[in-house]
């Protein structure tokens, strides 16, 4: 199975796969949008294939200003990328494969979001959109003003620029908005977030995103929360394991309270 490529809202390039259910043209009306951590190499083929075989349309976008997407990173809050994708999916009800110009018809009734680390932040804030069914966050940043042992914001931005070059295109003045705690920060939306939509998976020994703040956040929004004894800064591969994928799929299928 090879990944297909499309574009949303002019700037946003994304890999995608249709649901694979043993027939060529599945009528599935469920989707997963995967939100990457940052920085990372956007290679999530195994993730897309795994959830495609579970019956989902799976979409993996690059945020504006990163990798193949146009625009500038962190001008707007990154969840705007996801909302723009949802807007186009709902309006056009189709996805164009850029390689072969094939048009895939989609009529989505459920749009779920899965995000890791920075992508977990994106997913949490995108959950404020009423069209989002469920959100699964893995090691999400919930408060940018909380200390990070391994990735302090004061130096992390320069490291991203030095190590990834034009893969992440941003001005330091926009990066510094993260440090204010007023920009792209889930703790500021605790009263608006519907915890019934959200599952968080985190590890006690995470040194990139401390468990303390995540535990407090999960308690305040009253979401489904799994705190692992170990595992460090978790990746999306953790939900590709058979038994945990069953838990996640069951959560996605539950009615939101």
N, C-alpha and C positions, 0 to 999 in steps of 0.2 A: 504494500500500500504506500503510495507516495502522496506527499502533502500538496494541496492545491493552494493557490495564491489569489487574493482579492484585494480590493481597496475600498475603504469606507470614508465618507465625508472628505473626499479629495486627497487628504494628506495621509490617512492612516492605512498602512499596508498590514495585511494579516494573512497568516496561514489558516487554512480551514480544512475540515473533513466532514462530509455528510455522514449520517448514521449508517453503520454497516450492520444490517440485520439479516444478511443472507440473500437479499434481493437487490437489484441494481438501483431502483428508485424507492427509497423508504419514504413513508408518509409520516415519519416521526415529527411531532410538533414541539419537541423539547430541545433546548440548546444550553451549552456551557460556554461562557466566555472566560478564557484563562488570562489572568493578569500577572505579568512577570514581576519578579523581584528586580532590584536595581543596585549595582550593575550586574548584568548577566549576559551570557551568550544566548540568543533566542532560538534554542534548539530543543523543542519539546515534542518531537515526533512520537516518542513512546507514549507520552501523556495523551496526545490527540488520538492516537490509534486505540489506546485502552478505552477511553470514554466514548469514542465512536462505536466501538463494539458493544458498549452498554446501551446503545440506542439514542445517542445525542448528536446533534450538530455541534461540532466543537470548533471554536474560533480563538485564535491566538494572535492578538494585535500587538504591534509595536507602538508605544506611546509617541505622540508627536514630538519631533526633535530627537528621536532615537532610531538608530539602525536605518532601515530603509524608508521610514516614514518622513514626510516633510514637516516643516514647521520648526518651532523652537521649544525645547523641553522646559517645563515649569513656568511658562508664562501664565498658564491657567492651571487650576487644580487638575491633576491627572485623571480624576474620575470623569471629567468632561469628555475624554476620549471614549469611554465606555457608553456614556449617555448618547453621544453622537452615533455610535454603532447601533445602539438600540433604536434610535430614531429612524435610521435608514432601513433596518430590518423590518420594522413595523410598517413603515410607509411603502417601501418597494416590494416587500414580500418575495425577495429573490436575492441570490448571491451570484455574482458573475465570476467565473473562473478565468483569470487573465491569460493563462497559457493557451487555452483552446477556445475561449469565448463561449463556453457552455454556460447556460443560465440554469441555475438550480432554483426551483420554486420552493419557497418556505412560507409557512403560515404558523408562526410560533405562538403557542399558548403559554409556554413556560420558558423564561430566560433566567438561568442560574449563573452565578459568578463564583469562580474559584481563584483565590489569589494567595501568593506567598510573599512574606516580608513586606517590601514596599507595595507589592501587588495586593497584599492583604489590606493595607491602608486604602488603596484604590477601591477594593471590593466593598469594604465597610461603608465608604462614603457613597458609592454607587447604589448601595442598598436603600438609600433614601428615596430613590425613584420607585414609584408604586408599581411599575411594570416588572421590577425584579422580583422573582419568585423566592429564591434562596441564595445564601452566600456562605461559602466555606472558606475560612481564613486560616492559613498555616503560618505560624510565627509572625503575626502582623505587627507592624509598628502602630501603636495606638496613641502615643504621645511623643512628638518630636522633641519636646523639651526635657524628656527623661534621659539620664546619662546612658551612653552605650560604651561598654568596656572595649570592644573590638573595633567599633566604627564611629568614633566621635565626629560629630558634624563639622567641627572647626577644620579638620584636616581631610575629611572623607571626600569632599567635593573636589579638591585638588587632585586627590589620588584617582578619582574617576576620570578626570580630564587627562591626567598623565598616562593612565593605563589603557584607556579606551578611545582616546582621541575623538574623532568626529562621530563615533558611534553614539555619544551623548553630547548634544549640542545645546549648551545653556550658558547664560551669563551668571557670574558669581553673585550678582545682586539678586537674581531670582533664586539661586540655591540658598542664599542666606535667609530667604523668607521662611524656610523650614525652621530655622532656629528661633524665630519669633514666637512659635507656638500658636500663631493666628492663622496660618496657611496650611491647608491640607492636613488637618489634625483631628482625628476622630474624637478625642476627649471633649472637644468643643461641641459635639453633636449628641452627647449622651441622652439628652432629653428627647431627641428626635428619632433616634435609631430604634427600630423595632427588633428587639432581641429574639423574637419568635422566628425571624428570618435567618438567624445567624448561627453558625457552628464555628468555634475556634479550637484549633489544635496547637498546643504549645509545649515546650519542654522546660523543665526547671533549670537546666544547666545552660540555657541559651545566653551567650555573652554578647550577642549582637543586639537583641531585643530582650531586655530583662523581663523575667516572668512576673515580678512584683506588679508592675503597671498593667500587664495584660490580665492578671488575675483580678485586680481591682476593677478594671474596665468590664470584664465579662460578668462580674457580680452586679455591677450597676445597671448594665443593659439587660441582665437576666437572660442570657443566651445559653445555648448548649455549649459546654466547655469540657475539653479533655486535656488534662495537664499530665504530661509524661514525665517519668522520673529522670530520663536522660534522652539524649538525641541531639543536643546542641541546637543550632539554628536550622530548623527542619526545612526540607524541600518538598516539592509536589509529589515526588516519588512515594512518599509515605502513604498516600491514598490510592496508589496503584496496586497495593497489596490486596489480595483477595478478600480477607476478612474485614479490613478497614474500608475497602471500597463498598462492601455491602452495607456497612453502617452509614456511609456517606450517601449512598443511593437511597436508602430508606429515609434519611433526613430530607433529601431533595423531594421525595415523593409525598412527604407529610404535608397536611394542610397547615398553612401559617396561621398562628393564633393572633 
